[in-house]
Amino acid sequence: MAPDDRTSPLSAVTLPPANGNSGHTPAKAAAAALVVGALGVVFGDIGTSPLYTLRESFTHGSGMTPTPRHVLGVLSILFWAVTLTVTIKYVTLIMRADNKGEGGVLALATLATQGLNGRGRNIRRAITLFAVIGLALFYGDAIITPAMTVMSAIEGLDSVAPGMSPYVVPMSLVVLVGLFILQSRGTADVGRLFGPVMLVWFLVLGVLGAWQVAKHPSVLLALNPIYGVNLIADRGWPIFLAFGSIVLAVTGAEALYADMGHFGRKPIRLAWLFIVLPGLMLNYFGQGALIIEDPKVVRQVFFELVPKDMVLGLVILSTLAAVIASQAVISGVFSLTRQAIQLGYLPRMEIQHTSETEIGQIYVPRVNWLLMAGIVALVVGFGSSDRLAGAYGLAVTGAMLVDAALAMAVAILVWKWKWPVAALVFGLLAIPDVAFFIANALKIPDGGWLPLLVAGLVFFTITTWRRGRALVGAELAESALPLSQFLDRMERAPDRVAGTAVFLTVDATSTPPAFLHNLKHNKILHERIIVMQVDTMDVPRVPEARRVEVERLGKGFYSVIARYGFMEQPDVPAALRACRPHGIAYDEMETSFFLGRETLVPASRSRLGRWRRDFFISLSHSASATKAFFRIPPNRAIELGNQIQV
């Protein structure tokens, strides 16, 4: 659907306040609503980290013991890691790098590329490579997060009734499968509950933590970084085993930037600084105080924060928070997949819009079921969040390093920082990321291979698709006839028939192969012919005023270039309707769409290599039909084949 950027007339009217006040109250209410909404979408992943972070830091082969010295050291490292990585690097610096209000690794790479102004071919390639790596790592993380959060929450039942462990996997599967089944219905109704539930969640986190901190205020000594430094000095290189678990406290930080376009920079910053950060830190320190008081509680320290008769309520709230965190990740996968398709990183897929008013609410069936199958396999295969923790973190820290590298490029190319300053600032901020990445690399034998495997498969898919499409494009361009040359040679016009023919092409200056095939076989032309090129721009959305560019070519021919942002869904009929001010009156019943359909056949000596060639051909066969992707009425579409060797 082509997004409608027009503003409702009511939204432009400011009514005078009934009580004679300045009218700031509605604005404040709207800002508060954005802050609460951000809680439900942006902070689900990082907000559920207290379920397992401190527990894993003292178990799962970390080499740490729940002694006061180690507890204070872990809390100190955790606090400063969150401060440097989330508060300073993401909230303060990287969130400044917005591409027309949008964030995420693809938006960041696009912004860096824009700063080149057409220069630096090798730098452009490096930026694209980083974007592909970041995208692949995102998918590697997305397949683990829902399984980890939901299982961690449901495992709290063991604190209510010992012996519930055998039921954790079946109950987790019910929750997760149900969540994926509901995706096709959209999240509009449920989404309204997400923010308030997460607000309650963070308030509960803060209250439970503050209760324990008040009983043991000495735990606040961990705010002094010297405790973390001393722990690192005492432990030496084995501290990396603990780093592999402490990093769980910052997983989800990339979502602050990736989801910036949904709520804006300010609401996310306010939510983080005044609600999320205090709630998380109080809870972590409260858990630390409880461990110091009774080291035996470390296995289920989060659920030990409340009396026994309140654990069930905390389990229910934790499960709701885990579902919300999973929903945020799934929605993020859908959104990033659409961006990747628009930018040519992935083949076309069916994209369903689940809301008539919210552009960002989409459903990608193929991705939904693939993701569900992978997560179900993880839950069954690993069986507990303890085992799954070994697979968690590597993809996240890799993605954070990619963000830091691309943000440094933006600082140099767009913000015009001196490169030594940019390298120093982002180099220092990347130190925790590097340490965490090394720590998680040590977990590869214990499950860390899993996100690398997923990321590797995604990387192979993206690079194969881009390389294959480049070869197909070069093959088509080599045999293309310039449209102006065809018109000059068209001395005697063939028989013309009433109506409009639209030919989609990747280059409006060349004669579309489908047009030549139609002319060769049918030997007629429509009275009006539109050669249409659909471009995806390196901005999230294109204003309606710049949607189409129309050129009259003479002899009944028109060239139309329709532009869409990488967050938008192309809609060819809507673009044609936008051509009315340029002299083209679109009538669906008088218009035929001629589409070229490439049939790929394997070449004996392919430049892709045998394996990649066969994989590319299978990807091309699985791509959604052109008419469906561009929203062309199926009863008005005619496909003409063209065989290409790859």
C-alpha positions in Angstrom: 0.0 0.0 0.0 1.3 3.4 -0.8 1.3 5.3 2.4 -0.8 8.3 2.7 1.3 11.2 4.0 -1.6 13.6 4.0 -2.6 14.9 7.4 -6.2 14.7 8.6 -7.7 18.2 8.7 -8.6 17.7 12.4 -4.9 17.1 13.2 -4.1 20.6 12.0 -6.7 22.3 14.2 -5.7 23.5 17.7 -8.8 24.1 19.8 -8.6 26.6 22.6 -8.4 25.0 26.1 -11.7 25.1 27.9 -10.2 26.2 31.1 -8.2 29.0 29.6 -4.8 27.3 30.1 -2.1 27.5 27.5 -3.1 24.3 25.8 0.1 22.4 26.8 -1.9 19.6 28.6 -3.0 17.8 25.3 0.6 18.0 24.1 1.9 16.6 27.3 -0.7 13.8 27.2 0.3 12.9 23.6 4.0 12.9 24.6 3.2 10.7 27.6 1.3 8.3 25.3 4.3 8.0 23.1 6.5 7.3 26.0 4.2 4.5 27.3 3.8 3.2 23.7 7.6 3.0 23.4 7.7 0.9 26.5 5.6 -1.8 24.9 7.5 -2.0 21.6 11.1 -0.8 22.1 12.1 -2.1 25.5 10.6 -5.6 25.5 13.9 -7.4 24.9 16.2 -5.4 27.2 13.4 -5.1 29.7 13.1 -8.9 30.3 16.8 -9.3 30.8 16.5 -9.4 34.6 14.8 -12.8 34.3 18.1 -14.5 33.5 21.1 -12.1 33.4 22.4 -12.3 37.0 21.5 -15.9 37.3 23.5 -16.8 34.3 26.4 -14.6 35.5 26.9 -17.0 38.4 26.0 -20.3 36.7 26.4 -21.8 33.3 30.2 -22.2 33.6 30.9 -18.5 34.3 33.4 -19.4 36.9 31.9 -16.9 39.3 30.8 -17.6 42.9 28.0 -15.8 44.7 30.4 -14.1 47.2 30.0 -10.4 48.1 33.2 -9.6 46.3 32.1 -11.3 43.1 28.5 -10.0 43.3 29.7 -6.4 43.7 32.2 -6.8 40.9 29.5 -8.3 38.5 27.1 -5.5 39.4 29.7 -2.9 38.7 30.6 -4.3 35.3 26.9 -4.7 34.5 26.1 -1.1 35.5 28.9 0.5 33.5 28.3 -1.8 30.5 24.7 -0.6 30.3 25.8 3.0 30.9 28.4 3.0 28.1 26.7 0.8 25.6 23.0 1.8 26.0 22.9 5.3 27.6 26.0 6.8 25.9 26.5 4.9 22.7 22.9 4.3 21.6 20.7 6.8 23.4 23.1 9.7 23.2 25.1 9.2 20.1 23.8 6.7 17.6 20.2 7.9 17.9 21.3 11.2 16.4 21.9 9.3 13.1 18.4 9.1 11.8 17.5 8.7 8.2 14.4 10.9 7.9 13.4 9.8 11.4 14.0 6.1 10.8 16.7 3.9 12.5 18.2 0.4 12.1 21.2 -1.0 10.5 19.9 -0.5 6.9 18.9 3.1 7.6 22.3 3.7 9.2 24.1 2.2 6.2 22.0 4.2 3.8 22.8 7.4 5.7 26.5 6.7 5.6 26.3 6.0 1.9 24.5 9.3 1.3 27.4 11.1 3.0 29.8 9.8 0.2 27.9 11.9 -2.4 28.8 9.4 -5.1 32.4 9.2 -4.2 34.5 6.3 -2.7 33.4 3.1 -4.5 35.4 0.9 -2.2 34.0 2.6 0.9 30.5 2.2 -0.5 31.1 -1.5 -0.9 32.4 -1.8 2.6 29.4 0.0 4.0 27.1 -2.4 2.0 29.0 -5.4 3.4 28.6 -4.1 7.0 24.9 -3.6 6.3 24.5 -7.2 5.0 26.5 -8.6 8.0 24.3 -6.5 10.5 21.1 -7.7 8.8 22.3 -11.4 8.9 23.2 -11.1 12.6 19.8 -9.5 13.4 18.1 -12.6 12.1 20.5 -14.8 14.1 19.4 -13.0 17.2 15.7 -12.9 16.4 15.4 -16.7 16.3 16.8 -17.0 19.9 15.2 -14.1 21.8 11.5 -15.3 21.9 12.6 -18.8 23.0 14.9 -17.4 25.7 12.5 -14.9 27.2 9.4 -17.1 27.2 11.2 -20.1 28.7 12.9 -18.0 31.4 9.5 -16.6 32.5 7.7 -20.0 32.6 10.6 -21.6 34.4 9.6 -19.5 37.4 6.8 -22.0 38.0 9.4 -24.2 39.5 9.6 -21.7 42.4 5.8 -22.0 42.9 5.7 -25.8 42.8 8.9 -27.8 42.6 8.7 -30.5 40.0 7.2 -28.3 37.3 10.3 -28.5 35.1 8.9 -31.2 32.7 6.0 -28.8 31.8 8.2 -25.8 30.9 8.9 -26.9 27.3 5.2 -27.8 26.5 3.9 -24.6 28.0 6.5 -22.5 26.2 5.6 -24.1 22.9 1.9 -23.4 23.5 2.7 -19.7 24.2 5.1 -19.3 21.3 3.0 -21.2 18.7 -0.1 -19.3 19.7 1.8 -16.0 19.3 2.9 -16.9 15.8 -0.6 -18.1 14.8 -2.0 -14.7 15.9 0.4 -12.7 13.8 -1.8 -12.7 10.7 -4.5 -10.8 12.7 -2.1 -7.9 13.4 -1.2 -6.3 16.6 -3.4 -3.2 16.6 -5.8 -4.3 19.4 -3.2 -6.2 21.5 -0.7 -3.4 21.0 -2.7 -1.0 23.0 -2.1 -3.2 26.0 1.6 -3.6 25.5 2.6 -0.2 26.8 0.6 -0.2 30.0 1.7 -3.8 30.8 5.3 -2.9 30.3 4.9 0.2 32.5 3.6 -2.0 35.3 6.5 -4.4 34.6 9.2 -1.8 35.0 7.5 -0.3 38.1 7.4 -3.8 39.6 11.0 -4.4 38.7 12.0 -1.1 40.4 9.9 -1.7 43.5 11.1 -5.3 44.1 14.7 -4.2 43.6 14.4 -1.1 45.8 12.9 -3.3 48.6 16.0 -5.4 48.7 18.4 -2.5 48.3 16.8 -0.7 51.2 17.5 -3.8 53.4 21.1 -4.0 52.1 22.2 -0.5 51.0 25.8 -1.5 50.9 25.2 -3.2 47.5 25.2 0.4 46.0 29.0 0.3 46.5 29.0 -1.5 43.1 28.3 1.9 41.4 32.0 2.5 42.0 33.8 1.2 38.9 36.8 0.1 40.9 34.8 -3.0 42.0 34.5 -4.1 38.4 38.1 -3.2 37.7 39.3 -5.2 40.7 37.2 -8.2 39.7 38.7 -8.2 36.1 42.2 -7.9 37.6 41.6 -10.7 40.0 40.0 -13.1 37.5 42.2 -12.4 34.5 41.2 -13.9 31.2 38.6 -16.2 32.8 36.5 -13.1 33.4 35.4 -13.5 29.7 33.4 -16.5 30.8 31.3 -14.1 33.0 31.2 -11.5 30.3 29.4 -14.0 28.2 26.5 -13.8 30.6 26.7 -10.1 31.7 26.2 -9.1 28.1 22.6 -10.4 28.4 21.9 -7.1 30.3 22.4 -5.1 27.1 20.7 -7.4 24.6 18.0 -5.4 23.0 19.9 -2.1 23.0 19.9 -2.1 19.2 16.1 -2.0 19.3 16.3 1.5 20.8 17.7 2.7 17.5 15.9 0.3 15.2 12.5 1.3 16.4 13.1 5.0 16.5 10.9 5.7 13.5 7.8 4.4 15.4 8.0 6.8 18.3 10.7 9.4 17.7 14.0 10.1 19.5 12.7 12.0 22.4 10.0 9.6 23.7 12.5 6.7 23.6 15.1 8.7 25.4 12.6 9.8 28.1 11.3 6.3 28.6 14.9 4.9 28.9 16.2 7.6 31.3 13.2 7.9 33.6 11.5 4.5 33.6 13.4 1.7 32.0 17.0 2.4 33.3 16.0 3.0 36.9 13.7 0.0 37.0 16.4 -2.3 35.5 19.2 -1.1 37.7 17.2 -1.2 40.9 16.2 -4.8 40.1 19.7 -5.9 39.3 21.0 -4.4 42.5 18.1 -5.8 44.5 18.9 -9.3 43.1 22.6 -8.7 44.0 21.6 -7.8 47.6 19.5 -10.9 47.9 22.4 -13.1 46.6 24.8 -11.6 49.2 22.2 -12.3 51.9 21.5 -15.9 50.7 23.8 -17.3 48.0 21.6 -20.4 47.6 18.9 -18.3 45.8 21.1 -17.6 42.8 19.4 -20.4 40.7 16.0 -18.5 40.7 17.1 -15.2 42.2 14.5 -13.1 40.2 11.5 -15.0 41.5 13.0 -15.1 45.0 12.5 -11.3 45.2 8.9 -11.8 46.2 7.3 -14.0 49.0 6.2 -17.5 48.0 2.5 -16.7 47.8 3.2 -13.9 45.2 5.5 -15.9 42.9 2.7 -17.1 40.7 1.6 -13.5 40.0 5.2 -12.6 39.1 5.4 -15.6 36.8 2.2 -14.4 35.0 3.5 -10.9 34.7 6.9 -12.2 33.5 5.2 -14.3 30.9 3.2 -11.3 29.6 6.4 -9.3 29.4 8.2 -12.1 27.6 5.4 -12.4 25.1 5.6 -8.6 24.5 9.3 -8.9 24.0 8.8 -11.7 21.5 6.2 -9.7 19.7 8.5 -6.8 19.4 11.2 -9.0 17.9 8.8 -10.6 15.5 7.5 -7.3 14.3 11.1 -6.0 13.9 11.8 -9.1 11.7 8.8 -8.3 9.5 9.8 -4.6 9.2 13.4 -5.3 8.5 12.5 -8.0 5.9 10.3 -5.5 4.1 13.2 -3.0 4.0 15.6 -5.7 2.8 13.2 -6.7 0.0 12.7 -3.0 -1.1 16.5 -2.5 -1.2 17.1 -5.6 -3.2 18.7 -7.7 -0.4 16.1 -10.5 -0.5 13.6 -11.8 -3.1 10.1 -10.5 -3.2 7.7 -12.0 -0.6 4.0 -11.7 0.1 3.5 -8.8 2.5 0.1 -8.3 4.2 -0.9 -5.0 5.8 -2.8 -5.8 9.0 -4.0 -2.2 9.7 -5.7 0.3 7.4 -4.1 3.2 9.4 -0.8 2.0 10.7 1.8 1.7 7.9 4.3 -0.2 10.1 1.9 -3.1 11.0 2.6 -5.8 8.4 2.7 -9.5 8.3 5.1 -11.6 6.2 3.7 -15.2 6.1 6.8 -16.9 4.8 9.1 -15.3 7.4 6.5 -15.9 10.2 6.3 -19.7 9.6 10.1 -20.1 9.1 10.8 -18.2 12.3 8.2 -20.2 14.2 9.7 -23.5 12.9 13.2 -22.4 14.0 12.1 -21.3 17.5 10.1 -24.5 18.1 13.2 -26.5 17.1 15.2 -24.4 19.6 12.8 -24.9 22.5 12.6 -28.7 21.9 16.3 -29.1 21.2 17.8 -27.1 24.1 15.0 -27.8 26.6 15.8 -24.9 29.1 16.9 -21.3 29.1 20.1 -22.3 30.9 21.2 -24.3 27.9 19.9 -21.8 25.4 21.9 -19.0 27.2 25.0 -20.4 25.5 23.6 -19.5 22.1 22.5 -16.1 23.2 24.6 -12.9 22.9 27.0 -13.6 20.0 24.7 -12.2 17.3 23.7 -9.2 19.4 27.3 -8.2 20.2 28.2 -8.6 16.5 25.3 -6.4 15.5 26.4 -3.8 18.0 29.9 -3.7 16.6 28.4 -3.3 13.1 26.3 -0.4 14.4 29.4 1.2 16.0 31.4 1.0 12.7 28.6 2.4 10.6 27.9 5.2 13.2 31.6 6.1 13.0 31.3 6.3 9.2 28.2 8.6 9.6 30.1 10.8 12.1 32.9 11.3 9.6 30.8 11.5 6.4 27.6 13.2 7.5 28.4 15.0 10.8 31.8 16.0 9.5 33.8 14.9 12.5 37.5 14.7 12.2 38.3 11.0 11.7 40.7 10.8 14.7 38.0 12.2 16.9 35.3 9.8 15.5 37.7 6.8 15.8 38.6 7.7 19.4 35.0 8.2 20.6 33.5 5.1 18.9 36.6 3.1 19.5 36.4 3.6 23.2 32.6 2.9 23.2 33.3 -0.3 21.2 35.6 -1.7 23.9 32.7 -3.3 25.9 31.3 -4.6 22.6 34.6 -6.2 21.7 35.0 -7.7 25.1 31.5 -9.1 25.1 31.9 -10.4 21.5 35.1 -12.3 22.5 33.4 -13.6 25.6 30.5 -14.9 23.5 32.8 -16.4 21.0 34.0 -18.7 23.8 30.5 -20.0 24.0 30.5 -21.3 20.4 30.8 -25.0 21.4 28.0 -24.5 23.9 25.5 -23.2 21.4 27.1 -20.0 20.2 27.4 -21.7 16.8 23.6 -21.4 16.4 23.2 -17.7 15.7 26.4 -17.8 13.6 24.8 -20.6 11.5 21.6 -18.7 11.0 23.5 -15.5 10.2 25.7 -17.4 7.8 22.7 -18.8 6.0 21.1 -15.4 5.8 24.4 -13.8 4.6 24.8 -16.5 1.9 21.2 -15.9 0.8 21.6 -12.1 0.6 24.9 -12.2 -1.3 23.7 -14.9 -3.7 20.5 -13.0 -4.4 22.3 -9.6 -5.0 25.0 -11.2 -7.1 22.5 -13.2 -9.2 20.2 -10.2 -9.8 23.3 -8.1 -10.8 24.2 -10.8 -13.4 20.6 -10.9 -14.7 20.4 -7.2 -14.9 23.7 -7.0 -16.8 22.4 -9.7 -19.2 19.2 -7.7 -19.8 21.0 -4.4 -20.2 23.4 -5.9 -22.8 20.5 -6.8 -25.1 18.4 -3.7 -24.3 17.4 -1.2 -27.1 17.3 2.5 -26.0 13.7 3.6 -26.0 14.5 6.9 -27.8 16.2 4.9 -30.6 13.2 2.7 -31.0 10.9 5.7 -31.3 13.2 7.3 -33.9 13.1 4.1 -36.0 9.3 3.7 -35.7 8.5 5.4 -39.0 5.2 3.6 -39.7 3.2 3.0 -36.5 1.7 -0.5 -36.3 -2.0 -0.8 -35.8 -3.2 1.0 -32.7 -5.9 -0.3 -30.4 -7.9 1.6 -27.8 -6.7 1.6 -24.2 -3.5 1.9 -22.2 -0.7 -0.5 -21.9 1.7 -0.3 -19.0 5.1 -2.0 -19.2 7.1 -2.4 -16.0 10.9 -2.1 -16.4 14.0 -1.6 -14.3 15.1 1.2 -16.7 12.6 3.6 -18.3 15.2 4.7 -20.9 15.3 1.2 -22.4 12.7 -0.6 -24.4 11.1 -3.2 -22.1 11.6 -6.8 -23.4 7.9 -7.5 -22.7 7.1 -4.6 -25.1 9.2 -6.0 -27.9 7.7 -9.5 -27.3 4.2 -8.1 -27.5 4.9 -6.1 -30.6 6.6 -9.1 -32.3 3.8 -11.5 -31.7 0.7 -9.4 -31.7 1.9 -6.7 -34.2 -0.2 -4.0 -32.5 0.3 -1.1 -30.1 -2.1 0.5 -27.7 -3.0 4.1 -28.3 -1.3 5.0 -25.0 1.8 3.2 -23.8 3.4 3.8 -20.4 6.9 2.6 -19.7 7.1 2.5 -15.9 10.1 2.3 -13.6 9.6 1.7 -9.9 12.5 2.9 -7.8 13.3 2.3 -4.1 15.0 5.4 -2.7 17.5 5.5 0.1 15.0 7.3 2.4 12.3 5.6 4.5 9.4 7.3 2.8 8.9 9.5 -0.3 6.4 12.5 0.0 3.4 12.2 -2.3 4.4 15.3 -4.1 7.6 13.5 -5.3 5.9 10.2 -5.9 5.9 10.2 -9.7 7.9 11.8 -12.5 6.2 11.8 -16.0 7.7 12.5 -19.3 5.9 12.7 -22.7 8.0 10.9 -25.3 5.7 11.4 -28.3 3.8 9.0 -30.5 1.6 8.1 -27.6 4.5 7.0 -25.3 5.0 8.1 -21.7 7.8 7.5 -19.3 6.8 7.2 -15.7 9.2 6.9 -12.7 7.5 6.0 -9.4 9.5 6.4 -6.3 9.0 4.7 -2.9 11.0 4.7 0.3 12.4 1.5 1.7 9.8 1.5 4.4 6.9 1.7 1.9 5.1 -0.9 -0.2 5.0 -0.2 -4.0 1.5 0.3 -5.4 1.5 0.7 -9.2 -2.2 1.5 -9.6 -1.9 4.2 -6.9 1.2 5.6 -8.6 -0.7 5.8 -11.9 -3.6 7.6 -10.2 -1.0 10.1 -9.0 -0.1 10.8 -12.7 -3.5 12.5 -13.3 -2.0 16.1 -12.8 0.6 15.2 -15.5 -2.1 14.4 -18.1 -2.5 10.6 -17.6 -6.0 9.6 -16.6 -5.9 6.1 -15.2 -8.9 3.8 -15.8 -8.3 0.3 -14.5 -10.8 -1.3 -16.9 -9.1 0.3 -19.9 -5.5 -0.6 -18.8 -3.5 -3.7 -19.4 -0.2 -4.4 -17.5 2.5 -6.3 -19.4 5.0 -7.9 -17.2 8.3 -9.6 -18.1 8.8 -12.9 -16.5 12.4 -14.2 -16.5 12.8 -17.9 -16.8 16.3 -18.7 -15.4 18.1 -21.7 -16.8 21.5 -23.0 -15.6 24.5 -22.2 -17.7 27.2 -24.8 -18.2 29.8 -22.3 -16.8 28.1 -20.0 -14.5 29.8 -17.0 -12.9 27.9 -17.8 -9.7 29.3 -21.3 -9.4 27.2 -24.4 -9.4 25.9 -24.3 -5.8 25.1 -20.6 -5.8 23.6 -20.8 -9.3 21.1 -23.5 -8.3 20.3 -21.7 -5.1 19.7 -18.4 -6.9 17.4 -20.1 -9.4 15.4 -21.7 -6.5 15.2 -18.2 -4.8 13.9 -16.7 -8.0 11.3 -19.4 -8.4 10.1 -18.7 -4.8 9.8 -15.0 -5.2 6.3 -13.5 -5.2 4.8 -12.7 -8.5 5.4 -9.2 -9.8 1.7 -8.4 -10.1 1.1 -9.3 -6.4 4.1 -7.4 -5.1 3.3 -4.3 -7.0 -0.5 -4.6 -6.3 -1.4 -4.9 -9.9 -5.0 -6.3 -10.5 -4.5 -9.9 -11.5 -7.2 -9.8 -14.1 -5.5 -6.9 -15.9 -2.0 -8.4 -16.0 -0.3 -10.2 -18.9 3.0 -12.0 -18.4 5.5 -12.5 -21.3 8.4 -14.8 -20.7 12.1 -14.3 -21.3 14.7 -17.0 -20.9 18.1 -16.1 -19.3 21.1 -18.2 -18.6 22.8 -17.8 -15.2 
